[in-house]
Amino acid sequence: MLLTRALDGVPHRIISLNPSINEFLFVMGIGDRVVGTDLWSYRPREAMKTFKVGSFTSADLEAIRRLRPDLIILSYPVQRQLVEPLSSTASVLAVPMPVNLNAVMSSFEMVGKLLDADEEAHRVMDTYMDLLRQSTDLRDALVVLSLGDYVIPCESSYIASALNRVGVKYIRGLKCVELITNKDGVLSMVDRINPQLIIYEGKTKDYRPQEIEWVNKPVLYTPNDTLAHFGPSFPLDIQLLINTIKNGEKFVKNTSSTTRPSLSDPWYKPYL
């Protein structure tokens, strides 16, 4: 994790361009310190009321300066091009994409320490890990994320780590994240590694079976931005995925990316 310069006291004006960390801040109970976010920060629903200063890969530098932040949180390496220009405005914390659940916890712990909210951070962290309990036994699963191109997480990813923890054993042999631009490339990989189940994250929040009719293996479909988010909603969405598998269904319904829950909704009750 990269902090570009020492903080001058505890930050109270935070801009978070990392949707997963942003949700963590609100669930910790310090969302009132968040003065700006990106367009993808809609978890919890309260985050949608914050001033929007960019997308996931770009930012309005002048708008950020006007908000006078004392800490800016980014996602690395996706937003690495923003680290240097934003460092002239405030200290920047670049949070790496987690390679496993331990890395998720390390990121949460670091944020909690910087914001003098250690107790609140550990409360959320303990609940997060407790929600990821062994509850099924399924082997050789593969995740395919439709993010413009197809992104296939490897063994060293928080997605694989979480699925393994709940009993959905991730396929072995993928040593790095695969970025594939076409369906033929995905099918070639599927044929090579022979997964028993493909968990496919679609382009939208709706179930679109036409997106997966070319896949030649059993498929479980999740709405967009469900597994591609490691914030506090992630283990709750994983529980929905497990229930869908147990019920023999094909589409994971009512994930946080589709319902966009408020902190006052039952969705966040395990954390509060």
C-alpha positions as YAML, in Angstrom:
chain: A
units: angstrom
residues:
- id: 1
  name: MET
  ca: [0.00, 0.00, 0.00]
- id: 2
  name: LEU
  ca: [1.33, 3.42, -0.97]
- id: 3
  name: LEU
  ca: [0.86, 6.61, 1.06]
- id: 4
  name: THR
  ca: [2.43, 9.43, -0.91]
- id: 5
  name: ARG
  ca: [3.20, 11.64, 2.07]
- id: 6
  name: ALA
  ca: [2.73, 11.78, 5.84]
- id: 7
  name: LEU
  ca: [-0.64, 12.89, 7.11]
- id: 8
  name: ASP
  ca: [-0.98, 16.12, 9.05]
- id: 9
  name: GLY
  ca: [-3.26, 14.74, 11.76]
- id: 10
  name: VAL
  ca: [-6.31, 12.50, 11.42]
- id: 11
  name: PRO
  ca: [-8.10, 12.99, 8.07]
- id: 12
  name: HIS
  ca: [-11.62, 14.43, 8.27]
- id: 13
  name: ARG
  ca: [-12.16, 15.36, 4.62]
- id: 14
  name: ILE
  ca: [-11.76, 12.22, 2.53]
- id: 15
  name: ILE
  ca: [-12.22, 11.66, -1.17]
- id: 16
  name: SER
  ca: [-12.59, 7.97, -1.96]
- id: 17
  name: LEU
  ca: [-12.31, 6.88, -5.58]
- id: 18
  name: ASN
  ca: [-12.23, 3.24, -4.48]
- id: 19
  name: PRO
  ca: [-15.83, 1.93, -4.24]
- id: 20
  name: SER
  ca: [-14.92, -1.00, -1.98]
- id: 21
  name: ILE
  ca: [-13.04, 1.15, 0.52]
- id: 22
  name: ASN
  ca: [-15.75, 3.78, 0.31]
- id: 23
  name: GLU
  ca: [-18.37, 1.26, 1.43]
- id: 24
  name: PHE
  ca: [-16.04, 0.20, 4.24]
- id: 25
  name: LEU
  ca: [-15.83, 3.83, 5.46]
- id: 26
  name: PHE
  ca: [-19.61, 4.15, 5.62]
- id: 27
  name: VAL
  ca: [-20.15, 0.78, 7.29]
- id: 28
  name: MET
  ca: [-17.50, 1.73, 9.88]
- id: 29
  name: GLY
  ca: [-19.69, 4.72, 10.72]
- id: 30
  name: ILE
  ca: [-17.43, 7.47, 9.40]
- id: 31
  name: GLY
  ca: [-19.18, 8.20, 6.14]
- id: 32
  name: ASP
  ca: [-19.68, 11.78, 7.28]
- id: 33
  name: ARG
  ca: [-15.97, 12.34, 6.61]
- id: 34
  name: VAL
  ca: [-16.36, 11.40, 2.93]
- id: 35
  name: VAL
  ca: [-16.72, 14.60, 0.88]
- id: 36
  name: GLY
  ca: [-16.30, 13.14, -2.61]
- id: 37
  name: THR
  ca: [-16.53, 9.80, -4.43]
- id: 38
  name: ASP
  ca: [-16.53, 8.27, -7.89]
- id: 39
  name: LEU
  ca: [-19.64, 7.39, -9.89]
- id: 40
  name: TRP
  ca: [-19.35, 3.69, -9.01]
- id: 41
  name: SER
  ca: [-19.53, 4.35, -5.26]
- id: 42
  name: TYR
  ca: [-23.21, 3.59, -4.67]
- id: 43
  name: ARG
  ca: [-22.80, 1.21, -1.73]
- id: 44
  name: PRO
  ca: [-24.31, 2.03, 0.66]
- id: 45
  name: ARG
  ca: [-27.03, 4.20, -0.86]
- id: 46
  name: GLU
  ca: [-25.90, 7.08, 1.35]
- id: 47
  name: ALA
  ca: [-22.70, 7.27, -0.70]
- id: 48
  name: MET
  ca: [-24.75, 8.31, -3.72]
- id: 49
  name: LYS
  ca: [-25.42, 11.65, -2.01]
- id: 50
  name: THR
  ca: [-21.74, 12.55, -1.96]
- id: 51
  name: PHE
  ca: [-20.24, 14.90, -4.52]
- id: 52
  name: LYS
  ca: [-19.12, 12.94, -7.59]
- id: 53
  name: VAL
  ca: [-15.64, 13.85, -8.77]
- id: 54
  name: GLY
  ca: [-14.99, 11.26, -11.47]
- id: 55
  name: SER
  ca: [-15.38, 7.75, -12.77]
- id: 56
  name: PHE
  ca: [-13.37, 4.71, -11.73]
- id: 57
  name: THR
  ca: [-10.50, 5.61, -14.06]
- id: 58
  name: SER
  ca: [-10.67, 9.42, -14.30]
- id: 59
  name: ALA
  ca: [-11.15, 12.35, -11.96]
- id: 60
  name: ASP
  ca: [-12.02, 16.04, -12.08]
- id: 61
  name: LEU
  ca: [-8.83, 17.44, -10.55]
- id: 62
  name: GLU
  ca: [-10.20, 20.96, -10.12]
- id: 63
  name: ALA
  ca: [-13.35, 19.72, -8.38]
- id: 64
  name: ILE
  ca: [-11.18, 17.66, -6.04]
- id: 65
  name: ARG
  ca: [-9.05, 20.68, -5.17]
- id: 66
  name: ARG
  ca: [-12.16, 22.73, -4.37]
- id: 67
  name: LEU
  ca: [-13.28, 20.08, -1.88]
- id: 68
  name: ARG
  ca: [-10.02, 20.58, 0.10]
- id: 69
  name: PRO
  ca: [-9.46, 16.91, 1.03]
- id: 70
  name: ASP
  ca: [-6.82, 15.86, 3.53]
- id: 71
  name: LEU
  ca: [-6.76, 12.28, 2.18]
- id: 72
  name: ILE
  ca: [-7.54, 10.81, -1.24]
- id: 73
  name: ILE
  ca: [-8.00, 7.05, -1.57]
- id: 74
  name: LEU
  ca: [-7.38, 5.35, -4.93]
- id: 75
  name: SER
  ca: [-7.35, 1.83, -6.33]
- id: 76
  name: TYR
  ca: [-4.02, 0.55, -7.64]
- id: 77
  name: PRO
  ca: [-3.02, -0.19, -10.38]
- id: 78
  name: VAL
  ca: [-6.28, 0.78, -12.14]
- id: 79
  name: GLN
  ca: [-5.95, 4.41, -11.01]
- id: 80
  name: ARG
  ca: [-2.17, 4.65, -10.97]
- id: 81
  name: GLN
  ca: [-2.24, 7.53, -13.48]
- id: 82
  name: LEU
  ca: [-4.05, 9.64, -10.86]
- id: 83
  name: VAL
  ca: [-1.52, 9.17, -8.05]
- id: 84
  name: GLU
  ca: [0.96, 11.83, -9.13]
- id: 85
  name: PRO
  ca: [-1.48, 14.61, -10.18]
- id: 86
  name: LEU
  ca: [-3.58, 14.19, -7.04]
- id: 87
  name: SER
  ca: [-0.56, 14.10, -4.70]
- id: 88
  name: SER
  ca: [-0.17, 17.85, -5.15]
- id: 89
  name: THR
  ca: [-3.61, 18.32, -3.57]
- id: 90
  name: ALA
  ca: [-3.47, 15.92, -0.61]
- id: 91
  name: SER
  ca: [-1.85, 12.77, 0.64]
- id: 92
  name: VAL
  ca: [-2.89, 9.85, -1.57]
- id: 93
  name: LEU
  ca: [-3.43, 6.32, -0.30]
- id: 94
  name: ALA
  ca: [-3.18, 3.85, -3.20]
- id: 95
  name: VAL
  ca: [-4.86, 0.58, -2.22]
- id: 96
  name: PRO
  ca: [-3.70, -2.43, -4.30]
- id: 97
  name: MET
  ca: [-6.26, -4.81, -5.74]
- id: 98
  name: PRO
  ca: [-6.27, -7.57, -3.08]
- id: 99
  name: VAL
  ca: [-4.74, -10.91, -4.04]
- id: 100
  name: ASN
  ca: [-6.57, -12.78, -1.26]
- id: 101
  name: LEU
  ca: [-8.76, -12.21, 1.80]
- id: 102
  name: ASN
  ca: [-5.73, -11.48, 3.99]
- id: 103
  name: ALA
  ca: [-4.92, -8.58, 1.67]
- id: 104
  name: VAL
  ca: [-8.49, -7.31, 1.97]
- id: 105
  name: MET
  ca: [-8.13, -7.35, 5.75]
- id: 106
  name: SER
  ca: [-4.76, -5.59, 5.55]
- id: 107
  name: SER
  ca: [-6.28, -2.81, 3.45]
- id: 108
  name: PHE
  ca: [-9.16, -2.37, 5.88]
- id: 109
  name: GLU
  ca: [-6.80, -2.37, 8.85]
- id: 110
  name: MET
  ca: [-4.52, 0.23, 7.26]
- id: 111
  name: VAL
  ca: [-7.45, 2.53, 6.50]
- id: 112
  name: GLY
  ca: [-8.75, 2.13, 10.04]
- id: 113
  name: LYS
  ca: [-5.36, 3.07, 11.51]
- id: 114
  name: LEU
  ca: [-4.93, 6.14, 9.30]
- id: 115
  name: LEU
  ca: [-8.37, 7.39, 10.28]
- id: 116
  name: ASP
  ca: [-7.95, 6.64, 13.99]
- id: 117
  name: ALA
  ca: [-10.85, 4.18, 13.78]
- id: 118
  name: ASP
  ca: [-9.12, 0.93, 14.70]
- id: 119
  name: GLU
  ca: [-11.95, -0.41, 16.84]
- id: 120
  name: GLU
  ca: [-14.58, 0.32, 14.20]
- id: 121
  name: ALA
  ca: [-12.41, -1.23, 11.48]
- id: 122
  name: HIS
  ca: [-11.86, -4.46, 13.40]
- id: 123
  name: ARG
  ca: [-15.58, -4.74, 14.16]
- id: 124
  name: VAL
  ca: [-16.31, -4.72, 10.43]
- id: 125
  name: MET
  ca: [-13.35, -6.99, 9.63]
- id: 126
  name: ASP
  ca: [-14.41, -9.62, 12.17]
- id: 127
  name: THR
  ca: [-17.97, -9.69, 10.80]
- id: 128
  name: TYR
  ca: [-16.72, -9.80, 7.20]
- id: 129
  name: MET
  ca: [-14.64, -12.92, 7.82]
- id: 130
  name: ASP
  ca: [-17.32, -14.55, 9.97]
- id: 131
  name: LEU
  ca: [-19.81, -14.21, 7.11]
- id: 132
  name: LEU
  ca: [-17.48, -16.21, 4.86]
- id: 133
  name: ARG
  ca: [-18.01, -19.63, 6.36]
- id: 134
  name: GLN
  ca: [-17.70, -23.08, 4.75]
- id: 135
  name: SER
  ca: [-21.23, -23.88, 3.64]
- id: 136
  name: THR
  ca: [-21.02, -25.99, 0.48]
- id: 137
  name: ASP
  ca: [-18.75, -28.45, -1.31]
- id: 138
  name: LEU
  ca: [-18.26, -27.72, -5.00]
- id: 139
  name: ARG
  ca: [-15.08, -28.26, -6.96]
- id: 140
  name: ASP
  ca: [-13.41, -26.72, -10.00]
- id: 141
  name: ALA
  ca: [-15.25, -23.42, -10.37]
- id: 142
  name: LEU
  ca: [-14.08, -20.62, -12.65]
- id: 143
  name: VAL
  ca: [-15.13, -16.96, -12.59]
- id: 144
  name: VAL
  ca: [-15.47, -14.90, -15.76]
- id: 145
  name: LEU
  ca: [-16.10, -11.17, -15.37]
- id: 146
  name: SER
  ca: [-17.52, -9.32, -18.37]
- id: 147
  name: LEU
  ca: [-15.89, -5.89, -18.03]
- id: 148
  name: GLY
  ca: [-15.81, -4.83, -21.67]
- id: 149
  name: ASP
  ca: [-13.19, -7.52, -22.20]
- id: 150
  name: TYR
  ca: [-13.39, -10.78, -20.28]
- id: 151
  name: VAL
  ca: [-11.39, -10.83, -17.05]
- id: 152
  name: ILE
  ca: [-10.69, -14.24, -15.48]
- id: 153
  name: PRO
  ca: [-9.41, -14.04, -11.89]
- id: 154
  name: CYS
  ca: [-6.50, -16.30, -11.01]
- id: 155
  name: GLU
  ca: [-5.76, -18.39, -7.92]
- id: 156
  name: SER
  ca: [-4.19, -15.32, -6.32]
- id: 157
  name: SER
  ca: [-7.31, -13.16, -6.16]
- id: 158
  name: TYR
  ca: [-9.68, -12.19, -3.38]
- id: 159
  name: ILE
  ca: [-12.49, -13.81, -5.40]
- id: 160
  name: ALA
  ca: [-10.77, -17.21, -5.52]
- id: 161
  name: SER
  ca: [-9.76, -16.86, -1.87]
- id: 162
  name: ALA
  ca: [-13.34, -16.16, -0.76]
- id: 163
  name: LEU
  ca: [-14.87, -18.93, -2.87]
- id: 164
  name: ASN
  ca: [-12.36, -21.45, -1.50]
- id: 165
  name: ARG
  ca: [-13.22, -20.37, 2.04]
- id: 166
  name: VAL
  ca: [-16.95, -21.06, 1.58]
- id: 167
  name: GLY
  ca: [-16.38, -24.42, -0.14]
- id: 168
  name: VAL
  ca: [-16.52, -23.47, -3.81]
- id: 169
  name: LYS
  ca: [-13.07, -24.72, -4.77]
- id: 170
  name: TYR
  ca: [-11.52, -22.50, -7.41]
- id: 171
  name: ILE
  ca: [-9.89, -24.20, -10.37]
- id: 172
  name: ARG
  ca: [-6.13, -24.65, -10.01]
- id: 173
  name: GLY
  ca: [-3.54, -23.72, -12.59]
- id: 174
  name: LEU
  ca: [-4.30, -20.05, -13.26]
- id: 175
  name: LYS
  ca: [-1.24, -18.20, -11.98]
- id: 176
  name: CYS
  ca: [-2.19, -14.71, -13.16]
- id: 177
  name: VAL
  ca: [-5.28, -12.73, -14.07]
- id: 178
  name: GLU
  ca: [-6.28, -13.38, -17.68]
- id: 179
  name: LEU
  ca: [-7.61, -10.57, -19.88]
- id: 180
  name: ILE
  ca: [-9.30, -12.00, -22.96]
- id: 181
  name: THR
  ca: [-10.87, -9.90, -25.70]
- id: 182
  name: ASN
  ca: [-13.15, -12.43, -27.39]
- id: 183
  name: LYS
  ca: [-15.41, -15.41, -26.76]
- id: 184
  name: ASP
  ca: [-13.16, -17.83, -28.62]
- id: 185
  name: GLY
  ca: [-10.33, -17.03, -26.21]
- id: 186
  name: VAL
  ca: [-12.57, -17.73, -23.23]
- id: 187
  name: LEU
  ca: [-13.76, -21.02, -24.73]
- id: 188
  name: SER
  ca: [-10.19, -22.05, -25.45]
- id: 189
  name: MET
  ca: [-9.28, -21.51, -21.81]
- id: 190
  name: VAL
  ca: [-12.42, -23.29, -20.59]
- id: 191
  name: ASP
  ca: [-11.59, -26.29, -22.77]
- id: 192
  name: ARG
  ca: [-8.02, -26.31, -21.48]
- id: 193
  name: ILE
  ca: [-8.73, -26.18, -17.74]
- id: 194
  name: ASN
  ca: [-12.15, -27.93, -17.82]
- id: 195
  name: PRO
  ca: [-14.04, -26.28, -14.91]
- id: 196
  name: GLN
  ca: [-17.18, -27.93, -13.59]
- id: 197
  name: LEU
  ca: [-18.96, -24.60, -13.12]
- id: 198
  name: ILE
  ca: [-18.50, -21.13, -14.59]
- id: 199
  name: ILE
  ca: [-19.62, -18.20, -12.47]
- id: 200
  name: TYR
  ca: [-20.24, -15.50, -15.04]
- id: 201
  name: GLU
  ca: [-20.62, -11.85, -14.02]
- id: 202
  name: GLY
  ca: [-22.66, -10.09, -16.68]
- id: 203
  name: LYS
  ca: [-22.56, -6.60, -18.16]
- id: 204
  name: THR
  ca: [-25.76, -5.34, -16.51]
- id: 205
  name: LYS
  ca: [-27.83, -5.87, -13.38]
- id: 206
  name: ASP
  ca: [-30.39, -7.94, -15.29]
- id: 207
  name: TYR
  ca: [-30.27, -11.62, -16.18]
- id: 208
  name: ARG
  ca: [-29.31, -11.82, -19.85]
- id: 209
  name: PRO
  ca: [-28.98, -15.50, -20.81]
- id: 210
  name: GLN
  ca: [-28.03, -14.46, -24.35]
- id: 211
  name: GLU
  ca: [-24.69, -13.33, -22.87]
- id: 212
  name: ILE
  ca: [-23.79, -16.89, -21.95]
- id: 213
  name: GLU
  ca: [-25.52, -19.09, -24.52]
- id: 214
  name: TRP
  ca: [-22.14, -19.63, -26.21]
- id: 215
  name: VAL
  ca: [-20.57, -21.11, -23.05]
- id: 216
  name: ASN
  ca: [-20.28, -24.91, -23.15]
- id: 217
  name: LYS
  ca: [-20.29, -25.56, -19.38]
- id: 218
  name: PRO
  ca: [-22.84, -25.15, -16.56]
- id: 219
  name: VAL
  ca: [-23.10, -21.43, -15.76]
- id: 220
  name: LEU
  ca: [-24.18, -19.46, -12.70]
- id: 221
  name: TYR
  ca: [-24.93, -15.84, -13.65]
- id: 222
  name: THR
  ca: [-24.37, -12.86, -11.34]
- id: 223
  name: PRO
  ca: [-25.27, -9.20, -12.02]
- id: 224
  name: ASN
  ca: [-22.48, -6.78, -12.87]
- id: 225
  name: ASP
  ca: [-20.32, -5.36, -10.08]
- id: 226
  name: THR
  ca: [-21.15, -8.17, -7.64]
- id: 227
  name: LEU
  ca: [-17.90, -10.14, -7.36]
- id: 228
  name: ALA
  ca: [-15.91, -7.22, -8.79]
- id: 229
  name: HIS
  ca: [-16.29, -5.47, -5.41]
- id: 230
  name: PHE
  ca: [-14.54, -6.47, -2.18]
- id: 231
  name: GLY
  ca: [-16.28, -4.06, 0.21]
- id: 232
  name: PRO
  ca: [-18.45, -5.21, 3.15]
- id: 233
  name: SER
  ca: [-21.25, -6.30, 0.77]
- id: 234
  name: PHE
  ca: [-18.98, -8.90, -0.81]
- id: 235
  name: PRO
  ca: [-19.45, -11.70, 1.77]
- id: 236
  name: LEU
  ca: [-23.20, -11.01, 1.86]
- id: 237
  name: ASP
  ca: [-23.34, -11.38, -1.92]
- id: 238
  name: ILE
  ca: [-21.27, -14.58, -1.66]
- id: 239
  name: GLN
  ca: [-23.96, -15.95, 0.68]
- id: 240
  name: LEU
  ca: [-26.58, -15.26, -2.00]
- id: 241
  name: LEU
  ca: [-24.39, -17.04, -4.54]
- id: 242
  name: ILE
  ca: [-24.11, -20.11, -2.28]
- id: 243
  name: ASN
  ca: [-27.89, -20.19, -1.75]
- id: 244
  name: THR
  ca: [-28.41, -20.00, -5.52]
- id: 245
  name: ILE
  ca: [-26.11, -22.99, -6.03]
- id: 246
  name: LYS
  ca: [-27.91, -24.99, -3.33]
- id: 247
  name: ASN
  ca: [-31.30, -24.17, -4.86]
- id: 248
  name: GLY
  ca: [-30.16, -25.30, -8.30]
- id: 249
  name: GLU
  ca: [-30.88, -21.89, -9.82]
- id: 250
  name: LYS
  ca: [-28.94, -20.08, -12.55]
- id: 251
  name: PHE
  ca: [-29.17, -16.40, -11.56]
- id: 252
  name: VAL
  ca: [-28.04, -14.79, -8.30]
- id: 253
  name: LYS
  ca: [-30.84, -12.38, -7.39]
- id: 254
  name: ASN
  ca: [-30.99, -9.33, -5.12]
- id: 255
  name: THR
  ca: [-27.26, -8.69, -4.88]
- id: 256
  name: SER
  ca: [-26.07, -5.39, -3.47]
- id: 257
  name: SER
  ca: [-25.26, -4.13, -6.96]
- id: 258
  name: THR
  ca: [-28.92, -4.41, -7.97]
- id: 259
  name: THR
  ca: [-30.73, -3.45, -4.74]
- id: 260
  name: ARG
  ca: [-28.24, -0.71, -3.70]
- id: 261
  name: PRO
  ca: [-29.14, -0.95, 0.00]
- id: 262
  name: SER
  ca: [-29.13, 1.82, 2.56]
- id: 263
  name: LEU
  ca: [-27.33, 1.52, 5.89]
- id: 264
  name: SER
  ca: [-30.78, 1.42, 7.50]
- id: 265
  name: ASP
  ca: [-31.86, -1.61, 5.45]
- id: 266
  name: PRO
  ca: [-31.71, -5.19, 6.81]
- id: 267
  name: TRP
  ca: [-28.87, -5.88, 4.33]
- id: 268
  name: TYR
  ca: [-26.25, -4.26, 6.59]
- id: 269
  name: LYS
  ca: [-27.66, -5.58, 9.86]
- id: 270
  name: PRO
  ca: [-24.81, -8.09, 10.42]
- id: 271
  name: TYR
  ca: [-22.36, -5.17, 10.56]
- id: 272
  name: LEU
  ca: [-24.32, -2.74, 12.72]
...
